Amino acid sequence: MMNGDTATLLTNLALELNMALRRVKSLQAQISEINHFIDENGLRADFLSLAKTNQCLELLENNGIQRRVNV
């Protein structure tokens, strides 16, 4: 059986995890909107060129963006 402090700690951790998951979902939705805008407006090549110039390819590779296009 848990004592009150342990139960409170676990409850607080669960609430923090829930808030973090909501934030991640919100960020994923924003990223999807940006990707859709980039694709819809034919900006993928420009986006990748800018990323290369700014040495952001690691981020692109980690997010699977670069794999969607022939670079």
mmCIF file of the N, C-alpha and C atoms, coordinates in Angstrom:
data_MODEL
# 
_entry.id   MODEL 
# 
loop_
_atom_site.group_PDB 
_atom_site.id 
_atom_site.type_symbol 
_atom_site.label_atom_id 
_atom_site.label_alt_id 
_atom_site.label_comp_id 
_atom_site.label_asym_id 
_atom_site.label_entity_id 
_atom_site.label_seq_id 
_atom_site.pdbx_PDB_ins_code 
_atom_site.Cartn_x 
_atom_site.Cartn_y 
_atom_site.Cartn_z 
_atom_site.occupancy 
_atom_site.B_iso_or_equiv 
_atom_site.pdbx_formal_charge 
_atom_site.auth_seq_id 
_atom_site.auth_comp_id 
_atom_site.auth_asym_id 
_atom_site.auth_atom_id 
_atom_site.pdbx_PDB_model_num 
ATOM 1   N N  . MET A 1 1  ? 0.842  -1.193 0.000   1.00 0.00 ? 1  MET A N  1 
ATOM 2   C CA . MET A 1 1  ? 0.000  0.000  0.000   1.00 0.00 ? 1  MET A CA 1 
ATOM 3   C C  . MET A 1 1  ? 0.882  1.250  0.000   1.00 0.00 ? 1  MET A C  1 
ATOM 4   N N  . MET A 1 2  ? 0.499  2.254  -0.787  1.00 0.00 ? 2  MET A N  1 
ATOM 5   C CA . MET A 1 2  ? 1.287  3.481  -0.890  1.00 0.00 ? 2  MET A CA 1 
ATOM 6   C C  . MET A 1 2  ? 0.928  4.445  0.223   1.00 0.00 ? 2  MET A C  1 
ATOM 7   N N  . ASN A 1 3  ? 1.958  5.208  0.629   1.00 0.00 ? 3  ASN A N  1 
ATOM 8   C CA . ASN A 1 3  ? 1.639  6.270  1.578   1.00 0.00 ? 3  ASN A CA 1 
ATOM 9   C C  . ASN A 1 3  ? 1.189  7.506  0.808   1.00 0.00 ? 3  ASN A C  1 
ATOM 10  N N  . GLY A 1 4  ? 0.723  8.516  1.516   1.00 0.00 ? 4  GLY A N  1 
ATOM 11  C CA . GLY A 1 4  ? 0.176  9.711  0.878   1.00 0.00 ? 4  GLY A CA 1 
ATOM 12  C C  . GLY A 1 4  ? 1.181  10.452 0.021   1.00 0.00 ? 4  GLY A C  1 
ATOM 13  N N  . ASP A 1 5  ? 2.429  10.555 0.498   1.00 0.00 ? 5  ASP A N  1 
ATOM 14  C CA . ASP A 1 5  ? 3.457  11.272 -0.265  1.00 0.00 ? 5  ASP A CA 1 
ATOM 15  C C  . ASP A 1 5  ? 3.748  10.584 -1.592  1.00 0.00 ? 5  ASP A C  1 
ATOM 16  N N  . THR A 1 6  ? 3.836  9.270  -1.563  1.00 0.00 ? 6  THR A N  1 
ATOM 17  C CA . THR A 1 6  ? 4.115  8.517  -2.788  1.00 0.00 ? 6  THR A CA 1 
ATOM 18  C C  . THR A 1 6  ? 2.965  8.666  -3.774  1.00 0.00 ? 6  THR A C  1 
ATOM 19  N N  . ALA A 1 7  ? 1.750  8.578  -3.280  1.00 0.00 ? 7  ALA A N  1 
ATOM 20  C CA . ALA A 1 7  ? 0.578  8.720  -4.146  1.00 0.00 ? 7  ALA A CA 1 
ATOM 21  C C  . ALA A 1 7  ? 0.529  10.112 -4.766  1.00 0.00 ? 7  ALA A C  1 
ATOM 22  N N  . THR A 1 8  ? 0.832  11.132 -3.971  1.00 0.00 ? 8  THR A N  1 
ATOM 23  C CA . THR A 1 8  ? 0.847  12.508 -4.476  1.00 0.00 ? 8  THR A CA 1 
ATOM 24  C C  . THR A 1 8  ? 1.920  12.680 -5.537  1.00 0.00 ? 8  THR A C  1 
ATOM 25  N N  . LEU A 1 9  ? 3.106  12.138 -5.274  1.00 0.00 ? 9  LEU A N  1 
ATOM 26  C CA . LEU A 1 9  ? 4.201  12.225 -6.229  1.00 0.00 ? 9  LEU A CA 1 
ATOM 27  C C  . LEU A 1 9  ? 3.830  11.543 -7.547  1.00 0.00 ? 9  LEU A C  1 
ATOM 28  N N  . LEU A 1 10 ? 3.269  10.353 -7.466  1.00 0.00 ? 10 LEU A N  1 
ATOM 29  C CA . LEU A 1 10 ? 2.869  9.629  -8.672  1.00 0.00 ? 10 LEU A CA 1 
ATOM 30  C C  . LEU A 1 10 ? 1.772  10.372 -9.435  1.00 0.00 ? 10 LEU A C  1 
ATOM 31  N N  . THR A 1 11 ? 0.843  10.957 -8.716  1.00 0.00 ? 11 THR A N  1 
ATOM 32  C CA . THR A 1 11 ? -0.221 11.735 -9.355  1.00 0.00 ? 11 THR A CA 1 
ATOM 33  C C  . THR A 1 11 ? 0.358  12.939 -10.080 1.00 0.00 ? 11 THR A C  1 
ATOM 34  N N  . ASN A 1 12 ? 1.277  13.646 -9.413  1.00 0.00 ? 12 ASN A N  1 
ATOM 35  C CA . ASN A 1 12 ? 1.908  14.810 -10.038 1.00 0.00 ? 12 ASN A CA 1 
ATOM 36  C C  . ASN A 1 12 ? 2.718  14.414 -11.269 1.00 0.00 ? 12 ASN A C  1 
ATOM 37  N N  . LEU A 1 13 ? 3.429  13.303 -11.193 1.00 0.00 ? 13 LEU A N  1 
ATOM 38  C CA . LEU A 1 13 ? 4.195  12.823 -12.342 1.00 0.00 ? 13 LEU A CA 1 
ATOM 39  C C  . LEU A 1 13 ? 3.273  12.458 -13.504 1.00 0.00 ? 13 LEU A C  1 
ATOM 40  N N  . ALA A 1 14 ? 2.153  11.824 -13.186 1.00 0.00 ? 14 ALA A N  1 
ATOM 41  C CA . ALA A 1 14 ? 1.190  11.462 -14.228 1.00 0.00 ? 14 ALA A CA 1 
ATOM 42  C C  . ALA A 1 14 ? 0.617  12.716 -14.888 1.00 0.00 ? 14 ALA A C  1 
ATOM 43  N N  . LEU A 1 15 ? 0.332  13.739 -14.103 1.00 0.00 ? 15 LEU A N  1 
ATOM 44  C CA . LEU A 1 15 ? -0.187 14.995 -14.656 1.00 0.00 ? 15 LEU A CA 1 
ATOM 45  C C  . LEU A 1 15 ? 0.855  15.683 -15.538 1.00 0.00 ? 15 LEU A C  1 
ATOM 46  N N  . GLU A 1 16 ? 2.110  15.688 -15.095 1.00 0.00 ? 16 GLU A N  1 
ATOM 47  C CA . GLU A 1 16 ? 3.182  16.283 -15.896 1.00 0.00 ? 16 GLU A CA 1 
ATOM 48  C C  . GLU A 1 16 ? 3.370  15.523 -17.207 1.00 0.00 ? 16 GLU A C  1 
ATOM 49  N N  . LEU A 1 17 ? 3.315  14.205 -17.139 1.00 0.00 ? 17 LEU A N  1 
ATOM 50  C CA . LEU A 1 17 ? 3.446  13.390 -18.347 1.00 0.00 ? 17 LEU A CA 1 
ATOM 51  C C  . LEU A 1 17 ? 2.302  13.673 -19.311 1.00 0.00 ? 17 LEU A C  1 
ATOM 52  N N  . ASN A 1 18 ? 1.108  13.784 -18.785 1.00 0.00 ? 18 ASN A N  1 
ATOM 53  C CA . ASN A 1 18 ? -0.059 14.084 -19.613 1.00 0.00 ? 18 ASN A CA 1 
ATOM 54  C C  . ASN A 1 18 ? 0.098  15.440 -20.303 1.00 0.00 ? 18 ASN A C  1 
ATOM 55  N N  . MET A 1 19 ? 0.576  16.449 -19.566 1.00 0.00 ? 19 MET A N  1 
ATOM 56  C CA . MET A 1 19 ? 0.784  17.772 -20.164 1.00 0.00 ? 19 MET A CA 1 
ATOM 57  C C  . MET A 1 19 ? 1.868  17.715 -21.238 1.00 0.00 ? 19 MET A C  1 
ATOM 58  N N  . ALA A 1 20 ? 2.933  16.960 -20.985 1.00 0.00 ? 20 ALA A N  1 
ATOM 59  C CA . ALA A 1 20 ? 4.009  16.833 -21.968 1.00 0.00 ? 20 ALA A CA 1 
ATOM 60  C C  . ALA A 1 20 ? 3.503  16.146 -23.233 1.00 0.00 ? 20 ALA A C  1 
ATOM 61  N N  . LEU A 1 21 ? 2.695  15.118 -23.080 1.00 0.00 ? 21 LEU A N  1 
ATOM 62  C CA . LEU A 1 21 ? 2.138  14.421 -24.242 1.00 0.00 ? 21 LEU A CA 1 
ATOM 63  C C  . LEU A 1 21 ? 1.230  15.336 -25.058 1.00 0.00 ? 21 LEU A C  1 
ATOM 64  N N  . ARG A 1 22 ? 0.441  16.147 -24.374 1.00 0.00 ? 22 ARG A N  1 
ATOM 65  C CA . ARG A 1 22 ? -0.413 17.107 -25.084 1.00 0.00 ? 22 ARG A CA 1 
ATOM 66  C C  . ARG A 1 22 ? 0.431  18.103 -25.867 1.00 0.00 ? 22 ARG A C  1 
ATOM 67  N N  . ARG A 1 23 ? 1.522  18.556 -25.258 1.00 0.00 ? 23 ARG A N  1 
ATOM 68  C CA . ARG A 1 23 ? 2.414  19.508 -25.932 1.00 0.00 ? 23 ARG A CA 1 
ATOM 69  C C  . ARG A 1 23 ? 3.051  18.862 -27.166 1.00 0.00 ? 23 ARG A C  1 
ATOM 70  N N  . VAL A 1 24 ? 3.481  17.616 -27.029 1.00 0.00 ? 24 VAL A N  1 
ATOM 71  C CA . VAL A 1 24 ? 4.074  16.901 -28.164 1.00 0.00 ? 24 VAL A CA 1 
ATOM 72  C C  . VAL A 1 24 ? 3.053  16.777 -29.293 1.00 0.00 ? 24 VAL A C  1 
ATOM 73  N N  . LYS A 1 25 ? 1.825  16.407 -28.959 1.00 0.00 ? 25 LYS A N  1 
ATOM 74  C CA . LYS A 1 25 ? 0.781  16.287 -29.985 1.00 0.00 ? 25 LYS A CA 1 
ATOM 75  C C  . LYS A 1 25 ? 0.531  17.624 -30.676 1.00 0.00 ? 25 LYS A C  1 
ATOM 76  N N  . SER A 1 26 ? 0.537  18.700 -29.897 1.00 0.00 ? 26 SER A N  1 
ATOM 77  C CA . SER A 1 26 ? 0.340  20.026 -30.462 1.00 0.00 ? 26 SER A CA 1 
ATOM 78  C C  . SER A 1 26 ? 1.485  20.385 -31.404 1.00 0.00 ? 26 SER A C  1 
ATOM 79  N N  . LEU A 1 27 ? 2.711  20.100 -30.998 1.00 0.00 ? 27 LEU A N  1 
ATOM 80  C CA . LEU A 1 27 ? 3.867  20.382 -31.852 1.00 0.00 ? 27 LEU A CA 1 
ATOM 81  C C  . LEU A 1 27 ? 3.846  19.529 -33.113 1.00 0.00 ? 27 LEU A C  1 
ATOM 82  N N  . GLN A 1 28 ? 3.436  18.272 -32.982 1.00 0.00 ? 28 GLN A N  1 
ATOM 83  C CA . GLN A 1 28 ? 3.331  17.405 -34.160 1.00 0.00 ? 28 GLN A CA 1 
ATOM 84  C C  . GLN A 1 28 ? 2.309  17.957 -35.147 1.00 0.00 ? 28 GLN A C  1 
ATOM 85  N N  . ALA A 1 29 ? 1.205  18.470 -34.637 1.00 0.00 ? 29 ALA A N  1 
ATOM 86  C CA . ALA A 1 29 ? 0.182  19.053 -35.507 1.00 0.00 ? 29 ALA A CA 1 
ATOM 87  C C  . ALA A 1 29 ? 0.724  20.290 -36.218 1.00 0.00 ? 29 ALA A C  1 
ATOM 88  N N  . GLN A 1 30 ? 1.477  21.117 -35.499 1.00 0.00 ? 30 GLN A N  1 
ATOM 89  C CA . GLN A 1 30 ? 2.065  22.310 -36.112 1.00 0.00 ? 30 GLN A CA 1 
ATOM 90  C C  . GLN A 1 30 ? 3.075  21.929 -37.186 1.00 0.00 ? 30 GLN A C  1 
ATOM 91  N N  . ILE A 1 31 ? 3.897  20.931 -36.913 1.00 0.00 ? 31 ILE A N  1 
ATOM 92  C CA . ILE A 1 31 ? 4.878  20.458 -37.893 1.00 0.00 ? 31 ILE A CA 1 
ATOM 93  C C  . ILE A 1 31 ? 4.165  19.926 -39.130 1.00 0.00 ? 31 ILE A C  1 
ATOM 94  N N  . SER A 1 32 ? 3.086  19.188 -38.940 1.00 0.00 ? 32 SER A N  1 
ATOM 95  C CA . SER A 1 32 ? 2.314  18.668 -40.074 1.00 0.00 ? 32 SER A CA 1 
ATOM 96  C C  . SER A 1 32 ? 1.744  19.802 -40.919 1.00 0.00 ? 32 SER A C  1 
ATOM 97  N N  . GLU A 1 33 ? 1.241  20.840 -40.264 1.00 0.00 ? 33 GLU A N  1 
ATOM 98  C CA . GLU A 1 33 ? 0.712  21.994 -40.998 1.00 0.00 ? 33 GLU A CA 1 
ATOM 99  C C  . GLU A 1 33 ? 1.806  22.666 -41.815 1.00 0.00 ? 33 GLU A C  1 
ATOM 100 N N  . ILE A 1 34 ? 2.976  22.822 -41.228 1.00 0.00 ? 34 ILE A N  1 
ATOM 101 C CA . ILE A 1 34 ? 4.100  23.443 -41.937 1.00 0.00 ? 34 ILE A CA 1 
ATOM 102 C C  . ILE A 1 34 ? 4.508  22.583 -43.124 1.00 0.00 ? 34 ILE A C  1 
ATOM 103 N N  . ASN A 1 35 ? 4.607  21.275 -42.908 1.00 0.00 ? 35 ASN A N  1 
ATOM 104 C CA . ASN A 1 35 ? 4.959  20.369 -44.008 1.00 0.00 ? 35 ASN A CA 1 
ATOM 105 C C  . ASN A 1 35 ? 3.928  20.432 -45.128 1.00 0.00 ? 35 ASN A C  1 
ATOM 106 N N  . HIS A 1 36 ? 2.668  20.478 -44.757 1.00 0.00 ? 36 HIS A N  1 
ATOM 107 C CA . HIS A 1 36 ? 1.600  20.567 -45.757 1.00 0.00 ? 36 HIS A CA 1 
ATOM 108 C C  . HIS A 1 36 ? 1.730  21.867 -46.557 1.00 0.00 ? 36 HIS A C  1 
ATOM 109 N N  . PHE A 1 37 ? 1.982  22.968 -45.863 1.00 0.00 ? 37 PHE A N  1 
ATOM 110 C CA . PHE A 1 37 ? 2.154  24.258 -46.537 1.00 0.00 ? 37 PHE A CA 1 
ATOM 111 C C  . PHE A 1 37 ? 3.340  24.211 -47.496 1.00 0.00 ? 37 PHE A C  1 
ATOM 112 N N  . ILE A 1 38 ? 4.455  23.644 -47.032 1.00 0.00 ? 38 ILE A N  1 
ATOM 113 C CA . ILE A 1 38 ? 5.655  23.534 -47.871 1.00 0.00 ? 38 ILE A CA 1 
ATOM 114 C C  . ILE A 1 38 ? 5.346  22.719 -49.122 1.00 0.00 ? 38 ILE A C  1 
ATOM 115 N N  . ASP A 1 39 ? 4.695  21.575 -48.947 1.00 0.00 ? 39 ASP A N  1 
ATOM 116 C CA . ASP A 1 39 ? 4.370  20.714 -50.089 1.00 0.00 ? 39 ASP A CA 1 
ATOM 117 C C  . ASP A 1 39 ? 3.341  21.357 -51.015 1.00 0.00 ? 39 ASP A C  1 
ATOM 118 N N  . GLU A 1 40 ? 2.318  21.946 -50.423 1.00 0.00 ? 40 GLU A N  1 
ATOM 119 C CA . GLU A 1 40 ? 1.239  22.551 -51.200 1.00 0.00 ? 40 GLU A CA 1 
ATOM 120 C C  . GLU A 1 40 ? 1.739  23.695 -52.083 1.00 0.00 ? 40 GLU A C  1 
ATOM 121 N N  . ASN A 1 41 ? 2.772  24.384 -51.619 1.00 0.00 ? 41 ASN A N  1 
ATOM 122 C CA . ASN A 1 41 ? 3.291  25.537 -52.347 1.00 0.00 ? 41 ASN A CA 1 
ATOM 123 C C  . ASN A 1 41 ? 4.582  25.242 -53.103 1.00 0.00 ? 41 ASN A C  1 
ATOM 124 N N  . GLY A 1 42 ? 4.923  23.966 -53.201 1.00 0.00 ? 42 GLY A N  1 
ATOM 125 C CA . GLY A 1 42 ? 6.099  23.572 -53.968 1.00 0.00 ? 42 GLY A CA 1 
ATOM 126 C C  . GLY A 1 42 ? 7.407  24.125 -53.432 1.00 0.00 ? 42 GLY A C  1 
ATOM 127 N N  . LEU A 1 43 ? 7.505  24.207 -52.132 1.00 0.00 ? 43 LEU A N  1 
ATOM 128 C CA . LEU A 1 43 ? 8.684  24.811 -51.512 1.00 0.00 ? 43 LEU A CA 1 
ATOM 129 C C  . LEU A 1 43 ? 9.678  23.796 -50.963 1.00 0.00 ? 43 LEU A C  1 
ATOM 130 N N  . ARG A 1 44 ? 9.445  22.506 -51.203 1.00 0.00 ? 44 ARG A N  1 
ATOM 131 C CA . ARG A 1 44 ? 10.298 21.474 -50.612 1.00 0.00 ? 44 ARG A CA 1 
ATOM 132 C C  . ARG A 1 44 ? 11.768 21.657 -50.993 1.00 0.00 ? 44 ARG A C  1 
ATOM 133 N N  . ALA A 1 45 ? 12.054 21.899 -52.283 1.00 0.00 ? 45 ALA A N  1 
ATOM 134 C CA . ALA A 1 45 ? 13.447 22.057 -52.721 1.00 0.00 ? 45 ALA A CA 1 
ATOM 135 C C  . ALA A 1 45 ? 14.079 23.288 -52.073 1.00 0.00 ? 45 ALA A C  1 
ATOM 136 N N  . ASP A 1 46 ? 13.314 24.383 -52.001 1.00 0.00 ? 46 ASP A N  1 
ATOM 137 C CA . ASP A 1 46 ? 13.832 25.595 -51.355 1.00 0.00 ? 46 ASP A CA 1 
ATOM 138 C C  . ASP A 1 46 ? 14.094 25.356 -49.877 1.00 0.00 ? 46 ASP A C  1 
ATOM 139 N N  . PHE A 1 47 ? 13.184 24.637 -49.245 1.00 0.00 ? 47 PHE A N  1 
ATOM 140 C CA . PHE A 1 47 ? 13.321 24.327 -47.828 1.00 0.00 ? 47 PHE A CA 1 
ATOM 141 C C  . PHE A 1 47 ? 14.576 23.499 -47.579 1.00 0.00 ? 47 PHE A C  1 
ATOM 142 N N  . LEU A 1 48 ? 14.793 22.486 -48.413 1.00 0.00 ? 48 LEU A N  1 
ATOM 143 C CA . LEU A 1 48 ? 15.971 21.634 -48.253 1.00 0.00 ? 48 LEU A CA 1 
ATOM 144 C C  . LEU A 1 48 ? 17.249 22.407 -48.541 1.00 0.00 ? 48 LEU A C  1 
ATOM 145 N N  . SER A 1 49 ? 17.226 23.267 -49.537 1.00 0.00 ? 49 SER A N  1 
ATOM 146 C CA . SER A 1 49 ? 18.393 24.088 -49.854 1.00 0.00 ? 49 SER A CA 1 
ATOM 147 C C  . SER A 1 49 ? 18.744 25.003 -48.686 1.00 0.00 ? 49 SER A C  1 
ATOM 148 N N  . LEU A 1 50 ? 17.740 25.613 -48.113 1.00 0.00 ? 50 LEU A N  1 
ATOM 149 C CA . LEU A 1 50 ? 17.951 26.478 -46.956 1.00 0.00 ? 50 LEU A CA 1 
ATOM 150 C C  . LEU A 1 50 ? 18.499 25.679 -45.777 1.00 0.00 ? 50 LEU A C  1 
ATOM 151 N N  . ALA A 1 51 ? 17.962 24.493 -45.573 1.00 0.00 ? 51 ALA A N  1 
ATOM 152 C CA . ALA A 1 51 ? 18.435 23.641 -44.480 1.00 0.00 ? 51 ALA A CA 1 
ATOM 153 C C  . ALA A 1 51 ? 19.896 23.257 -44.684 1.00 0.00 ? 51 ALA A C  1 
ATOM 154 N N  . LYS A 1 52 ? 20.259 22.938 -45.928 1.00 0.00 ? 52 LYS A N  1 
ATOM 155 C CA . LYS A 1 52 ? 21.656 22.595 -46.223 1.00 0.00 ? 52 LYS A CA 1 
ATOM 156 C C  . LYS A 1 52 ? 22.564 23.779 -45.940 1.00 0.00 ? 52 LYS A C  1 
ATOM 157 N N  . THR A 1 53 ? 22.137 24.947 -46.392 1.00 0.00 ? 53 THR A N  1 
ATOM 158 C CA . THR A 1 53 ? 22.921 26.162 -46.183 1.00 0.00 ? 53 THR A CA 1 
ATOM 159 C C  . THR A 1 53 ? 23.140 26.418 -44.699 1.00 0.00 ? 53 THR A C  1 
ATOM 160 N N  . ASN A 1 54 ? 22.133 26.138 -43.913 1.00 0.00 ? 54 ASN A N  1 
ATOM 161 C CA . ASN A 1 54 ? 22.215 26.378 -42.473 1.00 0.00 ? 54 ASN A CA 1 
ATOM 162 C C  . ASN A 1 54 ? 22.654 25.144 -41.695 1.00 0.00 ? 54 ASN A C  1 
ATOM 163 N N  . GLN A 1 55 ? 23.115 24.135 -42.400 1.00 0.00 ? 55 GLN A N  1 
ATOM 164 C CA . GLN A 1 55 ? 23.633 22.906 -41.805 1.00 0.00 ? 55 GLN A CA 1 
ATOM 165 C C  . GLN A 1 55 ? 22.624 22.249 -40.859 1.00 0.00 ? 55 GLN A C  1 
ATOM 166 N N  . CYS A 1 56 ? 21.400 22.138 -41.325 1.00 0.00 ? 56 CYS A N  1 
ATOM 167 C CA . CYS A 1 56 ? 20.332 21.542 -40.527 1.00 0.00 ? 56 CYS A CA 1 
ATOM 168 C C  . CYS A 1 56 ? 19.958 20.151 -41.020 1.00 0.00 ? 56 CYS A C  1 
ATOM 169 N N  . LEU A 1 57 ? 20.784 19.536 -41.831 1.00 0.00 ? 57 LEU A N  1 
ATOM 170 C CA . LEU A 1 57 ? 20.421 18.243 -42.412 1.00 0.00 ? 57 LEU A CA 1 
ATOM 171 C C  . LEU A 1 57 ? 20.183 17.176 -41.354 1.00 0.00 ? 57 LEU A C  1 
ATOM 172 N N  . GLU A 1 58 ? 20.912 17.247 -40.250 1.00 0.00 ? 58 GLU A N  1 
ATOM 173 C CA . GLU A 1 58 ? 20.701 16.251 -39.197 1.00 0.00 ? 58 GLU A CA 1 
ATOM 174 C C  . GLU A 1 58 ? 19.263 16.304 -38.702 1.00 0.00 ? 58 GLU A C  1 
ATOM 175 N N  . LEU A 1 59 ? 18.735 17.505 -38.552 1.00 0.00 ? 59 LEU A N  1 
ATOM 176 C CA . LEU A 1 59 ? 17.339 17.649 -38.133 1.00 0.00 ? 59 LEU A CA 1 
ATOM 177 C C  . LEU A 1 59 ? 16.395 17.097 -39.183 1.00 0.00 ? 59 LEU A C  1 
ATOM 178 N N  . LEU A 1 60 ? 16.682 17.386 -40.441 1.00 0.00 ? 60 LEU A N  1 
ATOM 179 C CA . LEU A 1 60 ? 15.827 16.879 -41.514 1.00 0.00 ? 60 LEU A CA 1 
ATOM 180 C C  . LEU A 1 60 ? 15.837 15.358 -41.535 1.00 0.00 ? 60 LEU A C  1 
ATOM 181 N N  . GLU A 1 61 ? 17.026 14.779 -41.399 1.00 0.00 ? 61 GLU A N  1 
ATOM 182 C CA . GLU A 1 61 ? 17.135 13.324 -41.425 1.00 0.00 ? 61 GLU A CA 1 
ATOM 183 C C  . GLU A 1 61 ? 16.409 12.712 -40.232 1.00 0.00 ? 61 GLU A C  1 
ATOM 184 N N  . ASN A 1 62 ? 16.537 13.337 -39.080 1.00 0.00 ? 62 ASN A N  1 
ATOM 185 C CA . ASN A 1 62 ? 15.881 12.816 -37.885 1.00 0.00 ? 62 ASN A CA 1 
ATOM 186 C C  . ASN A 1 62 ? 14.367 12.872 -37.997 1.00 0.00 ? 62 ASN A C  1 
ATOM 187 N N  . ASN A 1 63 ? 13.859 13.816 -38.763 1.00 0.00 ? 63 ASN A N  1 
ATOM 188 C CA . ASN A 1 63 ? 12.410 13.955 -38.916 1.00 0.00 ? 63 ASN A CA 1 
ATOM 189 C C  . ASN A 1 63 ? 11.881 13.291 -40.175 1.00 0.00 ? 63 ASN A C  1 
ATOM 190 N N  . GLY A 1 64 ? 12.764 12.637 -40.932 1.00 0.00 ? 64 GLY A N  1 
ATOM 191 C CA . GLY A 1 64 ? 12.325 11.916 -42.113 1.00 0.00 ? 64 GLY A CA 1 
ATOM 192 C C  . GLY A 1 64 ? 11.936 12.802 -43.275 1.00 0.00 ? 64 GLY A C  1 
ATOM 193 N N  . ILE A 1 65 ? 12.231 14.082 -43.196 1.00 0.00 ? 65 ILE A N  1 
ATOM 194 C CA . ILE A 1 65 ? 11.824 14.996 -44.259 1.00 0.00 ? 65 ILE A CA 1 
ATOM 195 C C  . ILE A 1 65 ? 12.648 14.758 -45.510 1.00 0.00 ? 65 ILE A C  1 
ATOM 196 N N  . GLN A 1 66 ? 13.941 14.576 -45.339 1.00 0.00 ? 66 GLN A N  1 
ATOM 197 C CA . GLN A 1 66 ? 14.823 14.449 -46.497 1.00 0.00 ? 66 GLN A CA 1 
ATOM 198 C C  . GLN A 1 66 ? 14.510 13.196 -47.306 1.00 0.00 ? 66 GLN A C  1 
ATOM 199 N N  . ARG A 1 67 ? 14.055 12.142 -46.652 1.00 0.00 ? 67 ARG A N  1 
ATOM 200 C CA . ARG A 1 67 ? 13.771 10.887 -47.352 1.00 0.00 ? 67 ARG A CA 1 
ATOM 201 C C  . ARG A 1 67 ? 12.594 11.009 -48.307 1.00 0.00 ? 67 ARG A C  1 
ATOM 202 N N  . ARG A 1 68 ? 11.749 12.000 -48.118 1.00 0.00 ? 68 ARG A N  1 
ATOM 203 C CA . ARG A 1 68 ? 10.568 12.153 -48.958 1.00 0.00 ? 68 ARG A CA 1 
ATOM 204 C C  . ARG A 1 68 ? 10.889 12.735 -50.324 1.00 0.00 ? 68 ARG A C  1 
ATOM 205 N N  . VAL A 1 69 ? 12.093 13.285 -50.459 1.00 0.00 ? 69 VAL A N  1 
ATOM 206 C CA . VAL A 1 69 ? 12.465 13.911 -51.723 1.00 0.00 ? 69 VAL A CA 1 
ATOM 207 C C  . VAL A 1 69 ? 13.821 13.409 -52.174 1.00 0.00 ? 69 VAL A C  1 
ATOM 208 N N  . ASN A 1 70 ? 14.076 13.473 -53.447 1.00 0.00 ? 70 ASN A N  1 
ATOM 209 C CA . ASN A 1 70 ? 15.404 13.146 -53.951 1.00 0.00 ? 70 ASN A CA 1 
ATOM 210 C C  . ASN A 1 70 ? 16.266 14.379 -53.805 1.00 0.00 ? 70 ASN A C  1 
ATOM 211 N N  . VAL A 1 71 ? 17.287 14.262 -52.986 1.00 0.00 ? 71 VAL A N  1 
ATOM 212 C CA . VAL A 1 71 ? 18.183 15.399 -52.750 1.00 0.00 ? 71 VAL A CA 1 
ATOM 213 C C  . VAL A 1 71 ? 19.496 15.116 -53.427 1.00 0.00 ? 71 VAL A C  1 
# 
